Amino acid sequence: MSKPTYVLGVSAYYHDSAAALLRDGEIFAAAQEERFTRKKHDSRFPRNAVDYCLREAGITPADLGAVAFYDKPILKFERILQTYLGVAPKGIAQFVKAMPVWLREKLDTGSMIRKEFPGYKRKILFGEHHESHAASAFYPSPFDEAAVLTIDGVGEWATTTYGVGEGNKLELLGSINFPHSIGMLYSAFTYYTGFKVNSGEYKVMGLAPYGEPKYVDAILEHVCELREDGSFQLKMEHFDFLHGLRMTSKRFDAVFGGPPRESEGTLTQREMDLAASVQVVTEMAMLRMARFVREKTGKKNLCLAGGVALNCVANGKLLREKIFDKLWIQPAAGDAGGALGVALSVWHNYLQQPRTVPGDGRDLQRGSYLGPKPDVELAKAYFAKMNAPYREVAPEELPKEVAKILASENVVGLCQGRMEFGPRALGGRSIMGDARSQGMQKTMNLKIKYRESFRPFAPSVLAEDVSDWFEQETESPYMLLVADVLEKHRIPMTEEQKKLFGIEKLNVPRSSIPAVTHVDYSARIQTVHKDTNPLYHAIISAFKEETGCPVIVNTSFNVRGEPIVATAEDAYRCFMRTEMDYLVVENLILEKKAQPEFKDEGNWRDEFELD
């Protein structure tokens, strides 16, 4: 029997570093570095993520058939250098800051990577950024052939690409290049509305329904020329990211009535209207691109990746427009997913290995549960050290117990099974609540997540029940599609309520599941499937038996500014630092009221050597 072939993909040095491992072409393990280091969006070499992947497979670097990096640093350096030279002498401060890092480290990425893999003797392979995105979108998809569209801030030069995947072949057919970028446009408005670029874009998306899109015409006239074929051109005099340390310029300020909102400053109706406006323009761009790609490729299915593909509101509209018959979006659509994409590209393109699609409509990413699983014995050892009482429940009894706890309007942290790969918690590292509770959204935002009150929460719904609650027929296992709550579950607004503006809309219950219904009656849906996450499915099924409702609140198991938890230790710390009521780690249940005073004693794991 021949030994399996392992291919490792790595993304690093910009944001959201990650590693992904294939075994004979199967997606075997993947994780983001931030989950191990506890530094959000960690950009350093993903040493811990790599170690996890190798440990999961029981191999060393010498056993790897190939190691690949997700982009080409020399091309990115060329773009950065040409950009600086093109705007000189402006941007000299940024140039002086950036060059030492490039000359000392990033240009020699190959040598840096090789040092991290002692015993590995083969070549270090390099993909191109958008090729890695495209591969991450097509190869794990359930389609034998499909069009592919990638949209992000910028890779080496490309910001948007389209192409075609057929069998094990993937070809990019066209691109739009830097500085013209829908991702950069959205990031500019993220900056301008007072949120952090590369992490706050989803806040803008969540804020948009509170506003009116009154600035759409101003954006299209002054900031971004959007053509009927989906191509676009930013009007660069309104931006400062080419040569400054700001995203927008004084001209941008003049168009939109003043300077950017200060971070943590008061949100006004202007920010809400700006968010609504850039969301509409982004949707217009994506729909036009999709129509163009359908016409050019003739394919009936579409695969999406790149950071803009995480805009689930736009994705939902794209699906409802029926430009394509079916849509599949890479759950780790940002840079982290590039690690998986380049590994798949090496396997299918470089090594010319065949690709087999199951044919049952399900994808090859298995729910994206690709990270480490909590070690129950290690968890027990930690809880004993912390004098933390817990109940060990028979696995078959656990779903009913958790369902009863949820039905009593308790907030429950769940740390079970393999950790999710990608930015969404999907029932492996989730905080759960009762979707029927009118006060749950406010409680979870202010007392658990410590974040802005306007932020909506997502529903997890049994896949078999989704069409009974939402205007959606298709699966949405990765929480990347938004759809409306069905009319029969909505609460009509009174004439007085219809006159409310901005955040005033927040306290108006919109449906029988108000904790997951946004102010425009929409919801960011996760369909839960028994075959990919049996325990989470069983909990929601038991909740349905208890309450008649197959929908619960699902938000990521973390607090503002921290990555999603990885281990039982991480989960307990987050549990004790918040006002969560219960913690479930595999089949162990901890009640907050029974816990001793919490003293964070740092990293304790090295004290234990458990098999």
N, C-alpha and C positions, 0 to 999 in steps of 0.2 A: 504494500500500500504506500503510495507516494506521499511525501510530506506536503502539507498545504502551503500555498503561496500567500504571503502577507504583504500588503501594500499600505504604507502609512502616509497620510496627508497631514500637512501642517500649515496653519495660518498664524501670522505673528507680526509684531512690530508696529501696528497701526491702532487697531482696537479690536477687542473681542478675540483674542488669541484662542486657538483650539487645536485639537488633534483628532483624527479619525482613522480607524483601522479597518481594512477589508481582509477577509479570509476567503481565498478562492473566489473573490468578487462579491461575496456577501458582506453587507454592512454589519460589522461585528461589534464595534465599540466606538463611541465618540463623546467628547466632553469639552467644555470651555474651561480655560485656565482659571477664570475668576471664581469658579465654584470651589476650587481648592485653596487659593490664596486669600479669598475673601476680599479682594480688591476689585470693585465693579469695573467692567470693561477692560480688565487687565490686558495690556498689549505686549507684555514680555514673552520671551520664548516659552511655550506651554510645557515646561518640564514636567509638571505634575500631571497634566492631561496625557502626555506621552507615556509616562510611567504607568498610569492607570491602564491605558490601552494595552501596553505590553504585558502587564500583570494579569489582566483579564484573559489574555490569550496564552499566558504561561510561556512567553518567549523572551529573548534578549534582542538587542539591535542586530546582532549577527544573523539572526533568523529572518530578518526582513528581506523580502524580494525587491522592494523599491521604497525609497523615501522621496516625497515630492513636496515642493513649496507652492503655495497657491497663486503667486504672481511673479512677475519678472522685475526685480529691483532695478536693473540697469535701464529698463524702459521707463520706470517711474522716475528715476533720477534724471533721465533725459527730459521728461516733461517738466519736472520741477525747475531744472536749470534753464530751460528755454523760457519758462514762464517768468522767472526772475530777470533774465536778460531782456525779455520783451517789455518789461515795465520799468527797468532801471532808469534813473537812480532811486525811484520809489521802491520800497520794500527792502532796503538795505539791512534794516534791523532784523527782519524775519530771515533774510538770507544768511546773515552772520550767525544767527541762532541755529539754523537748520544744517548748515554745511558740515560742522564738525561731527555731528552724529552720522551723517551720510558717509563721510570720508573714513570715519573710524570704524563704523559698524555695518551699516545697511548695504553698502556697495559690495561687501564681501560676505553676503548672507550665506553663500554656499559653504565657505570655510567655517562660519559660525555654527551652522547646522551640523556639519560633520563632527565638530568637537562635542556636540551633544549626543552623538551616537557611536560610542566606542565599540569597535568590533564590526561596524558596518563598512564593507569594502566597495560597494557598488557606487554608481554615480548618484549625485543628488539631482533630481529632475525638477524642472520649473514649468509651471503652467502660466497662462496669462489670466489676469484677474477675472475678466468677464467670461472667458472660457471655463474657468472653475465654477463661476456662478451658473453658467448654462448647463454644465455637466451635473451640478448638484440638483438642478431643476428637472432635467430630462431623465437621467439614468435611474433614479429611484421611483419615477412616476409609474402609474399603472398603464401607460400607453406604449404600444409598439412603435408608433410614430406620432409626432406632434410638432407644432411650432413652438419656439422658445423665445421668450422676451426677458431681458435682464435690464433692470433700471436701478441705479444707485447714485452716490455722490460722484465718485471717480475711482477708476482703477489705475492702470498705467496712463493711458490716454482716454480710453472709452468711458462714457458715462451711461450709455444705452446701447444695447445690441439686440439683434434678432437673428434667428436662424432656424434650422430644421434638424430634428433628431429622427433617425430611422434605424431600428434594430440597435446595433452597437455603434452606429456612426452618428456624429454630431458635427454640423457645419454652421458656422456663423456667416451670415450673408451681408450684414450691413451694420453700421454703428454711427452714433453721434459722439463727438469728442469734446473733451474739456476745452474751455471753461463752461460750455453750455450743458446744463445738467438740471434735470427736474429734482434730483436729490439735493443739490446745492440750493435750488430755489426754495424747497421746503425747509431746509436747514436755515436759510436766511430769515425766513419768517419765524422759525423756532427761536433764533437769536433775538429777533426784533420784538417778539412777544415776551421775552424775559426768561426763556428756558435754555437749558444747556444743549448745545449742538452735539449730535451723535448719541444722545440719550433721551432728549426731551421731545423728540418729534411726535411720539405717540401721545404726549400730553396735548399737543396742538390738535391732533385728531380728536381727542376726547373733549376738548374745549369747543370745537367747531359747532356742535348742535345748539350751543347757547347763543350763538351769534347769527347775524344775517350776512349773506355774501355780498355786501354792498361795495366791496373794493375789487370785484372781479374785473370790471372794465378798466380800472386804474392799473391793475397788474398787467393786463393784456396790452394796454396802450404804452405804458412807460417801462415795464420791467421785463416782460417776457413775450416775445413774438411767437405765437403758437399757430402752426399751419394745419391745414386740413388733413394732411397725411400723417400728423402726429409729430413731425419734426418741429424743432423749436430753437430759438436763439435768445439767450439772455442779453439784455442791454447793459453792458458791463460798467457803464458809468454810474449805475445805481448800486454797485457792489464793491466791496473792499477786500475780498478774500484773496485776490491775486497778489496784492503787495502790502496789505495791512494786517492788523491783528483783530479786525472787526469783520463781520460778515457783510454788513451794509454800509453805504456811504451817506454823506449829507444829502445827496440828491434823493436817495431812498426816503430819508426822513422827511424831506419836503413834500414828496408825493403822498405820504401817509400821515402827515399832520403832527410830526414831532419826533423826538428821539426815542430809541428803544426803551421798553419798560425795564426798570432795574430788576435784577434777579431778586425774588422774594417780595417785590413791590406789590402794591394792590392791583388786582386784576380789574380792568374796567371793560365797559362795553366795546371799546375800540379793539382791545386784544381779542375779544370773542368774535367780533366781526372780521378781523384780519384772519383769524384761524379758519372761520367759515369760508372766507374768500379763497385762501390758498388751497384749501381742501377741494373746492369746486374746480379750480384751475388744474390741480393734479388729476382729478377724475376726468376732466375733459381731455387732458393729454394722454392718459392711459387708454381711454376709449378710442381715441383717434389712432393711437399707435396700434391697438389691437385690430382695428378694422384694416389698417394698412398691412399688417402682418398676415391676416387671414387672406387678403386679396393676393399678396405676393407668394405665399407658400401653398395656399389651397388646403392646408391641413384643418381638420375639424376639432382638434384638441390643442390646448395651450398650456405650456409650463412656464412658471414665473419664478424669478429669483432676483437677488439684489435687495438692498435695504428698503427701497420703495415698495417692494412686494409685501412688506409687513403692514402696509396700509390696508387694513381689512375692510374699511368702509369702501374704498375704491374697488377692492377685489369683489365685494358683494355686488356692486353696481355692474361691474364687468360681467359677472356671471348672469345677472338678471337681463342684461342686454342681449344675451344669446348670440353674441358675435361668434363664439365658439361653442361647440356642443358641451364640452367638459373642460374643467380648469383644475390644474394641480399646482400647488405652491409649495416650494421647499420650506419646511418649518424653521430651519436655521437659515433664513434667506439672506442675512447679513454676512459680514466677513467670516464669522465662525464657520458657516456652511461652506466657505471656500476650501477648507481643509478636506471636507468630504468630497467636494466636487473634483478637486485635483487628484485625489486617490482614485475615484471612479474613472476619470479621464485617462489616467495611466493604465488602468486595468483594461479598458475597452479600446482606447485609441492607440496607446503606445505598445501595449502587449497584445493587442488585437484579439482579445478574448470575447466570446459571444455573450449576448445578453438575452435572458429569458424572462418574459413577463408572465405572471401567474395566470392572467386571463379571467380572474374572478372580480376584477374591478378594484382590488386592494393594491396599495403601493408596496414598495420594497423596503420602506423605512420602519415598518412594524410599529407605528405609533410614535416613533422617535424616542423610545425608551432605551437609550444606548449607554447611559452612564452607570456608575457604581450603585450597588444595592446596599442598604444599611446592614451592618453585621449585628445581629440580635445579641449575641454574647458580648460583643464589645459595648453595645448600648447598655446592657444590664450592668456591666462592670462600671461604666461611667455613672449610671444612676445610683449605684451603690456608693461610689466615691462621693457623690453629691448629696447622699442621704435623701434621695428623691424617691418617694414611694410610687409604685406603679402596680397595676393589675395586669396579669398575663391572662389573656382570653383565648379560648379555643378558636382557631381560625374560622371554623364554620359558624361560630356565634358572633364573631366580631362585627360583620355588617349590620346586624340587627341592633347591637349595642350602640354603634356609632350613629345609626339612623335615629334612634330615640334621643340621643344627646343633641343632634342637630334639630330635631323637631321641637325641642324645648328652647330654641333660639340661642343655643350656645355656639360659640365660634371655636372651630376645631382645626388644629394644625395636623396635616397628614404627611408622614415621611415613610414611604413604603415602595418597594420594588425598585427598579432601575431608574435613575435620575433622567429627566428629559434632556435632550439635546436641542438647543434653540432657546429663544428668550421667553417662551411661554411655559407656565406650569400646567401640566395636563393630568393631574391626579397622582403623580409620583411625589412631588414636593409642593403641595397645595394647601391653602387655607380655605376651609369650607364654612358655609353658613346657610341658613334657611332663606331661599329665594322669596318666600312668601312674606317675610318680615319687612314691614315698612321702614323700620329704623336701622336695618342691617347695613345698608350702604354707608350711612353716616358713621355708625359705630366702627365699622371695619376701616374706613378711611382715617378717622381721627384717633381711634384708640388702639388700632392694630398696625396699620400701615404707616401712620404718621405722615400722611400726604394730603395733597389738595382735596378739598371736599367735593369738587366738581367731578372727580375722576369716576367713571363708571366701572362696574364689575361685570365679569362675564358669567354666563350660565353654562354649567355642564349639564347636558341632557342625554338621557338614554337614546342611542342612535335610532332605536325602533320607535321612539315617540316624538322625534324632532318635528315632523310635519303636523303633529297635533297641537303644537304650541307656537311654532314660528313659520313664517312665510318662506320655507326652505324645504326642498325635497332631497337635496344631495347631502352627502356626508361632509362634515367639517371637523375632522379629528384633531386638527392643529390650531383651532381657534383663529383662523385667518379669513373668515368670512363674516360679514355683518348682514343680518336680515331683521325684518320687523316682527314683533310679536303679533300673533293672529288677532284679528278684530274681536273675536269672541272672548279673549282674555283681557282686552283693554278696558280701562276706565275712562269714559269720555270726559273731556275737560269742560268746565263751565265757561260761560262767557267771560266772567271775571278772571278766571285762570288763564284764558287765552290772551289776556292783555299783559301778562307778566313778561318781564324782560330778564335776560342774563341769568345770574345765579338764583334769582327769585323762582325760576322754573324748577329748581332742584327738589323742593319739598312737596311737589305735587305728585301724588301717587298715580302712575300711568297704567298699571295692570295688576292682575292678581299675583304677579311675581315682581313686585316693585323693586326689589334689591338688584335685579339684573336688567331692568328696563330703562334705557336712557331717555332723556327728555324728548327725543323725537320718535319714541316707541321702538327704537332699534335695540339690538343685542348682538354682542360678539360671541358667536356660538361655538361651543365645543361639543361635538357628538362623541359619546363614550361607547366603546365597543368591547364586548366581553372577551374577544380573542386577544386583544392587545393589552388590556388592563383589567383583568378579572376581578380584583378586589375593589377597585373604584366603581366598576359596573355593579358589583354586588351591593356596595353601600348605597348607591343611588336607587337601585331596585328595592332595597329594604326601606329606604326613605319613601318611595312611592307606595309601598304596601302600608306604611305607617300613616301617610298623609294624603295619598291620592295624587301627589305631585311628583313627576319624574325629573324635576329641575332643582339644582342647588347652585349656590354661589361658589365660584372657583376663582381665587386670586393666588398669585405666586406667594410662596412661603418665604417671605423676607420683609424687611422694613425699608423705608425710603433710604436710598443711598447705599444699600448693601445688596450683594448678589443673592440669588435664590440659595437656600440652604442645600448642603450636600449630605452631611452626615447626621447621625443622631445627636451628636454634640452640638453641631450648628443649630439643629432644630430646637433642642432644649434651651439653648441660650436665647434664641429668638422668642420662644414661648414665654420665658421668664421675664424678658425685657418688655413685653407687651401685655395687653389685657385679654389675651386669648384665654378661653375657659378650659380647653382640653388639648392634649397632645396625644397623637397616635403614632407610634413607631412600630411598623410591622404589626404584630399582635399584642403590643404593650400599650396600655392606656394610662395616661397620667392626668390627674385633675389638679387644676391650678390651686384650689383652696387647700389641698393637702400638702403642697410643696413647702419646704423650708425657705427661709430668706436666701435669696440668690447672691452668691459671691462668685464673680467670674475669675477663675484662677488660671486663665490662659490655656495654652495647649497642653493637655494632659496625656495625649494618646501614646506618647513614647514610653510611658510607664507600663504599658500592657503589651504582652506578646501573646496574642490569641490566634489559634489556628482558624 
